[in-house]
Amino acid sequence: MLLLAMSVCWAVFIGAWALGALYNSRFAPATIRRESRVSLKPWQLWIVSAAGVLLLQTLVPRSMWAAITFRSDWLSALGLVLLIGSTMLTLWARCTLGRMWSFVPSLREHHELHTAGPYRVTRHPIYTGILGMVLGSALVAGSGGVLLTVLLLGLVFLGRIHSEEKLMLETFGERYSRYQREVPRLVPFLHI
């Protein structure tokens, strides 16, 4: 039951992102400026990431994964709550951004600064939600190995956040600077 719920959350997330990307490819305002150090397209990054995870699982001995595997009903229940809540947060944030969403930090025609809805809780609710989804999945599955994914994603997201916030500061100046002072970067209620 828990694994089914986990699968449904990830399927909804992936489906919403795919549909949103298709919609934006047709209806989003033109991109004026794009910040990207990565020359791969989004679908190529997903393939490379999936291949990296599979390679890691293949190369690391099963005995090592077993050493960081755990099973706890209360942790699984907590993980499910976190997973569902985080999935809802990512979808809410993605809907709030609408046509302004982009896979890479971008400036679009008539760009808007979103500070309402989930963007009142954290400046980067999509990243917060994805990290919560991965952590929730780790707790549901009892896999300490997935916790490594949380750490790696966190580092990747911090790099992206730096690029996004630089672009937003250049675009919105003091308004974005004030927003940075008022709203936490990644973890709700923690200004770190």
Residue pairs with C-beta under 8 A, 6 or more apart in sequence:
2 76
2 79
2 80
2 140
3 140
3 141
5 80
5 83
5 84
5 140
6 80
6 83
6 136
6 137
6 140
6 141
9 83
9 84
9 87
9 133
9 136
10 133
10 137
12 87
12 91
13 87
13 90
13 91
13 133
16 91
16 94
17 94
20 94
20 101
21 42
21 103
23 99
24 99
24 101
24 102
27 99
28 99
28 100
28 101
28 102
28 108
29 99
29 100
29 108
29 109
29 110
29 111
30 108
30 109
31 102
31 106
31 107
31 108
32 106
32 107
32 108
32 109
32 111
33 106
33 107
33 167
34 102
34 104
34 105
34 106
34 107
35 104
35 105
35 106
35 163
35 164
35 166
35 167
36 104
36 105
37 163
38 45
38 104
40 48
42 103
53 149
57 65
57 145
60 145
65 143
65 144
65 145
68 143
68 144
68 145
68 147
69 142
69 143
69 144
69 145
70 142
70 144
71 142
72 142
75 139
75 142
76 139
76 140
76 142
78 139
79 135
79 136
79 137
79 138
79 139
79 140
79 141
80 136
80 139
80 140
81 136
82 132
82 135
82 136
82 139
83 132
83 133
83 136
83 137
83 139
83 140
84 136
85 132
85 136
86 128
86 129
86 130
86 131
86 132
86 133
86 135
86 136
87 129
87 133
88 129
89 118
89 121
89 125
89 128
89 129
89 132
90 125
90 126
90 129
90 130
90 133
92 117
92 118
92 125
93 117
93 118
93 119
93 125
93 126
93 129
94 101
94 126
96 114
96 116
96 117
96 118
96 119
97 114
97 126
99 108
100 108
100 111
100 112
100 114
102 108
105 160
105 163
105 164
105 167
106 167
107 167
107 171
111 171
113 168
113 171
113 172
113 175
113 176
113 179
115 179
115 183
118 125
119 125
119 183
120 183
121 128
121 183
121 184
121 188
122 128
122 183
122 184
122 185
122 186
122 187
122 188
123 161
123 165
123 179
123 180
123 183
123 184
123 185
123 186
124 157
124 161
124 164
124 185
124 186
127 157
127 160
127 161
127 186
128 186
128 187
128 188
130 153
130 157
131 150
131 153
131 154
131 157
131 186
134 146
134 149
134 150
134 153
135 146
135 147
135 150
137 146
138 144
138 145
138 146
138 147
138 149
138 150
157 186
158 186
161 185
161 186
165 176
165 180
168 176
169 176
169 177
172 179
184 190
184 191
184 192
185 191
185 192
186 192
